[in-house]
C-alpha cells in the first residue's frame, strides 16, 4: 500500500509510506468523557518527508458514508522525532468501500506562534 501525498510550504516534499494506518474507518470518538458517534478517521499514517519521520491523521465528524466532506475534517501532522505538530481543517473524500480517498488541507504549527504552515494534498489508502 502506498500513500500518494504531497506536502508544500514550510515542509515540502512527497510523503513516502508503505505502512497500513494504525486505525482506519468508522469509529466512536471520545472527547473529554463525551462520546461522539458517526465519525470516520485514518491515522496514524506513518511515513517520511525528506528523511524526516512524519505521522498524518484525520477525523471526520458527522460521518454519513462515502462522500466529499469539505472543511469537515480535523487534520493533524506530527514530526515523530521532534514532536512538532501541525493542525488544521480540510476537505476529505471517502470513496465507495471506505478504504481510500483524497485529502486537501492547510495545517498550521501548534502553537501558532511558530507561524509555520503546510499544505497537504493527494490520495490516502487504508489497505
PAZAPA-4460 file (N, C-alpha, C; in steps of 0.05 Angstrom, whole numbers, plus 32768, in hexadecimal, padded with zeros to 4 digits):
% residues 127
    n_x    n_y    n_z   ca_x   ca_y   ca_z    c_x    c_y    c_z   seq   type   mol
   8011   7FE9   8000   8000   8000   8000   8012   8019   8000     1      X     A
   800B   802B   7FF0   801A   8044   7FEE   8008   805C   7FF0     2      X     A
   8011   806F   7FFF   8002   8089   8002   800E   809B   7FEC     3      X     A
   7FFD   80A9   7FDE   8006   80BC   7FCA   8000   80D9   7FD3     4      X     A
   800F   80E2   7FE7   800A   80FC   7FF3   8022   810E   7FEE     5      X     A
   801C   8128   7FE9   8030   813C   7FE5   802C   8152   7FF9     6      X     A
   8042   815C   8003   8043   8172   8017   8051   818A   800B     7      X     A
   8046   81A2   8010   8054   81BA   8007   8052   81CF   801D     8      X     A
   8063   81E3   801B   8064   81F7   8030   807D   81F4   8040     9      X     A
   807B   81F7   805B   8092   81F5   806C   809D   81D9   806E    10      X     A
   808E   81C5   8066   8097   81AA   8064   808F   81A1   8048    11      X     A
   80A2   819C   8036   809B   8196   801A   80A7   817C   8012    12      X     A
   8098   816D   8001   80A2   8154   7FF6   808C   8140   7FF4    13      X     A
   8093   8129   7FEA   8081   8112   7FE7   8082   8102   8001    14      X     A
   806B   80F9   8009   8068   80E8   8021   806C   80CB   8018    15      X     A
   8080   80BE   8022   8086   80A2   801B   807D   8090   8032    16      X     A
   806A   807E   802C   8060   806C   8040   8057   8052   8033    17      X     A
   805E   803C   803F   8053   8022   8035   8045   8013   804C    18      X     A
   8042   8021   8063   8035   8014   807A   8017   801A   807B    19      X     A
   8008   8006   8083   7FEB   800A   8087   7FE7   801C   809F    20      X     A
   7FD3   802F   809D   7FCD   8040   80B4   7FC6   802F   80CD    21      X     A
   7FCD   8039   80E4   7FC7   802B   80FD   7FA9   8027   8101    22      X     A
   7F99   803B   80FB   7F7C   803B   80FC   7F71   8046   80E3    23      X     A
   7F5B   803B   80D9   7F4E   8046   80C1   7F32   803C   80C0    24      X     A
   7F1F   804E   80BD   7F03   8047   80BA   7EF1   8056   80CD    25      X     A
   7ED8   804B   80CF   7EC4   8057   80E0   7ECB   8051   80FE    26      X     A
   7EC5   8064   810F   7ECB   8061   812B   7EBB   8074   813C    27      X     A
   7EBA   806E   8156   7EB0   8081   8169   7EC8   8090   8175    28      X     A
   7EC6   80AA   8179   7EDC   80BA   8182   7ED5   80C5   819E    29      X     A
   7EE8   80C3   81B0   7EE4   80CC   81CB   7EF3   80E7   81CF    30      X     A
   7EE4   80FC   81D5   7EF0   8116   81DB   7EEA   811E   81F7    31      X     A
   7EFC   811B   8209   7EF9   8124   8225   7EE1   8117   8232    32      X     A
   7EDC   80FE   822D   7EC6   80F0   823A   7EAC   80F1   822A    33      X     A
   7EAB   8100   8214   7E94   8100   8203   7E99   80F0   81EA    34      X     A
   7E88   80DC   81E5   7E8C   80CB   81CD   7E7D   80D7   81B6    35      X     A
   7E8C   80DB   81A0   7E80   80E5   8187   7E7E   80CD   8174    36      X     A
   7E65   80C7   816B   7E61   80B1   8159   7E63   80BB   813C    37      X     A
   7E63   80A9   812A   7E63   80B0   810D   7E7C   80C0   8105    38      X     A
   7E93   80B6   810C   7EAC   80C2   8103   7EBA   80AD   80F1    39      X     A
   7ECD   80B7   80E1   7EDD   80A7   80D0   7EF9   80B3   80D2    40      X     A
   7F0D   80A2   80D3   7F28   80AC   80D4   7F3D   809A   80CA    41      X     A
   7F54   80A5   80C5   7F6B   8095   80BD   7F83   80A0   80CC    42      X     A
   7F92   808F   80D8   7FAB   8097   80E6   7FB4   8081   80F8    43      X     A
   7FCA   8081   80FE   7FDF   8093   80F6   7FEB   8087   80DC    44      X     A
   7FEC   8097   80C7   7FF9   808F   80AE   8016   8098   80B1    45      X     A
   8028   8085   80B4   8044   808C   80B8   8053   808B   809E    46      X     A
   8065   809E   809B   8076   809E   8083   808D   80B2   8087    47      X     A
   809A   80B8   8071   80B1   80CB   8072   80AD   80E0   805D    48      X     A
   80B7   80F8   8063   80B9   810E   8051   80D6   8118   8054    49      X     A
   80E5   8117   803F   8101   8120   8040   8110   8113   8057    50      X     A
   810C   80F9   805A   8119   80E8   806F   8112   80F0   808B    51      X     A
   80FC   80FE   808F   80F1   8104   80A9   80D8   80F4   80AE    52      X     A
   80D7   80E6   80C5   80C0   80D5   80CB   80A8   80E7   80D2    53      X     A
   8091   80E2   80C4   8079   80F2   80C8   8061   80E0   80CC    54      X     A
   804D   80EA   80DA   8034   80DB   80DE   801D   80EE   80D6    55      X     A
   800B   80E3   80C6   7FF3   80F2   80BD   7FDA   80E4   80C7    56      X     A
   7FC7   80F4   80D0   7FAD   80E8   80D9   7F97   80FC   80D1    57      X     A
   7F7F   80F1   80CD   7F68   8102   80C9   7F4F   80F5   80D5    58      X     A
   7F3C   8106   80DE   7F23   80FD   80E9   7F0C   810E   80DD    59      X     A
   7EF8   8100   80D3   7EE0   810D   80C9   7ECA   8109   80DD    60      X     A
   7EBE   811F   80E7   7EA7   811D   80F9   7E8E   811E   80E8    61      X     A
   7E78   8114   80F3   7E5F   8112   80E5   7E62   8103   80CA    62      X     A
   7E6F   80EC   80CC   7E74   80DB   80B5   7E5A   80CD   80AD    63      X     A
   7E53   80CC   8093   7E3B   80BF   808A   7E40   80AE   8071    64      X     A
   7E58   80A5   806E   7E5E   8093   8058   7E70   80A0   8043    65      X     A
   7E78   8090   802F   7E8A   809B   801A   7E7E   80B4   800E    66      X     A
   7E8F   80C9   800D   7E86   80E3   8004   7E9E   80F6   8004    67      X     A
   7E98   8110   7FFD   7EAC   8125   7FFF   7EA5   8135   8018    68      X     A
   7EB9   8138   802A   7EB5   8148   8043   7EC7   8160   8041    69      X     A
   7EBB   8177   8037   7ECB   818F   8034   7ECD   819E   804E    70      X     A
   7EE6   81A2   8057   7EEB   81B1   806F   7EE1   81A3   8088    71      X     A
   7EDA   818A   8086   7ECE   817B   809C   7EE1   8168   80AA    72      X     A
   7EFA   8168   80A2   7F0D   8155   80AE   7F22   8164   80BF    73      X     A
   7F28   8159   80D6   7F3E   8163   80E7   7F56   8153   80DE    74      X     A
   7F6B   8162   80D5   7F83   8155   80CB   7F9B   815C   80DD    75      X     A
   7FAB   8149   80E3   7FC3   814E   80F3   7FDB   8140   80E6    76      X     A
   7FF2   814E   80E8   800B   8144   80DE   8020   8148   80F4    77      X     A
   8030   8133   80F9   8043   8135   810F   805E   812A   8106    78      X     A
   8073   8138   810C   808E   812E   8109   8092   811A   811F    79      X     A
   8097   8101   8119   8098   80EC   812D   80B2   80EC   813D    80      X     A
   80C6   80FC   8134   80DF   80FE   8143   80E0   8117   8154    81      X     A
   80D7   812E   814A   80D8   8147   8159   80BF   814E   8167    82      X     A
   80A9   813F   8160   808E   8144   816C   8082   815F   8163    83      X     A
   808D   816C   814E   8080   8183   8143   8065   817B   8137    84      X     A
   8050   818B   813D   8035   8183   8135   8029   819A   8124    85      X     A
   801A   8192   810F   800B   81A4   80FE   7FEE   819A   80FF    86      X     A
   7FDB   81AD   8102   7FBF   81A6   8103   7FAF   81B9   80F2    87      X     A
   7F9A   81AF   80E6   7F88   81C0   80D6   7F70   81B0   80CD    88      X     A
   7F5F   81BE   80BE   7F48   81AF   80B2   7F4D   81AB   8095    89      X     A
   7F3D   819A   8089   7F42   8194   806D   7F2A   8186   8061    90      X     A
   7F2D   8181   8047   7F18   8172   8038   7F23   8156   8033    91      X     A
   7F11   8143   8038   7F18   8127   8034   7F02   811A   8024    92      X     A
   7F0A   810A   8010   7EF8   80FA   8001   7EFC   80DD   800A    93      X     A
   7EE6   80D0   8012   7EE6   80B4   8018   7ED9   80A5   8001    94      X     A
   7EE8   8094   7FF4   7EDE   8086   7FDC   7ECC   806F   7FE4    95      X     A
   7EBB   8065   7FD2   7EAB   804D   7FD8   7EBE   8036   7FE1    96      X     A
   7EB5   8027   7FF4   7EC6   8013   8001   7ED4   801C   801A    97      X     A
   7ED5   8037   801D   7EDF   8044   8036   7EFB   803C   803D    98      X     A
   7F0C   8036   8029   7F28   802F   802F   7F3C   8041   8021    99      X     A
   7F32   8055   8012   7F44   8067   8005   7F35   8081   7FFE   100      X     A
   7F45   8095   7FF5   7F39   80AE   7FED   7F4E   80C3   7FE9   101      X     A
   7F46   80DC   7FEB   7F59   80F2   7FE7   7F57   8105   7FFF   102      X     A
   7F6C   8116   8002   7F6D   812A   8017   7F79   8143   800C   103      X     A
   7F6F   815A   8016   7F79   8174   800F   7F77   8185   8029   104      X     A
   7F8D   818E   8033   7F8C   819C   804D   7FA3   81AF   8050   105      X     A
   7F9E   81C5   805F   7FB3   81D7   8068   7FB5   81D4   8086   106      X     A
   7FCD   81CD   8090   7FD1   81CA   80AC   7FE5   81DE   80B6   107      X     A
   7FE3   81E6   80CF   7FF4   81FB   80DB   8001   81EF   80F4   108      X     A
   801A   81F9   80F9   8028   81EF   8110   801A   81F6   812A   109      X     A
   801D   81E4   813D   8012   81E9   8158   8029   81E9   816B   110      X     A
   802D   81FE   817B   801B   8215   817C   801E   8227   8163   111      X     A
   800A   8236   815C   800A   8246   8143   8020   825C   8143   112      X     A
   802C   8261   815A   8041   8276   815B   8059   826E   8149   113      X     A
   805C   8255   8143   8072   824D   8131   806D   8255   8114   114      X     A
   8054   8259   810D   804B   8264   80F3   8053   8252   80DC   115      X     A
   8058   8239   80E0   805E   8227   80CA   8044   821B   80BE   116      X     A
   8043   8219   80A4   802B   820E   8097   8033   81FA   8082   117      X     A
   8022   81E5   8080   8027   81D0   806C   800D   81CA   805E   118      X     A
   800E   81C6   8044   7FF7   81BD   8034   7FFB   81A0   802E   119      X     A
   7FE6   8190   8033   7FE6   8173   802F   7FD2   816D   8019   120      X     A
   7FDA   815D   8005   7FC7   8155   7FF0   7FCF   813A   7FE5   121      X     A
   7FBA   812C   7FDB   7FC0   8113   7FCE   7FAC   80FD   7FD6   122      X     A
   7FB4   80E4   7FD2   7FA3   80CD   7FD8   7FAD   80BE   7FF0   123      X     A
   7F9A   80B4   7FFF   7FA0   80A3   8017   7F93   8088   8012   124      X     A
   7F9D   8074   8020   7F95   8058   801C   7F97   8049   8036   125      X     A
   7F83   803A   803E   7F83   802B   8056   7F8B   800D   8052   126      X     A
   7F8D   8005   8039   7F92   7FE9   8034   7FAF   7FE2   8035   127      X     A
***
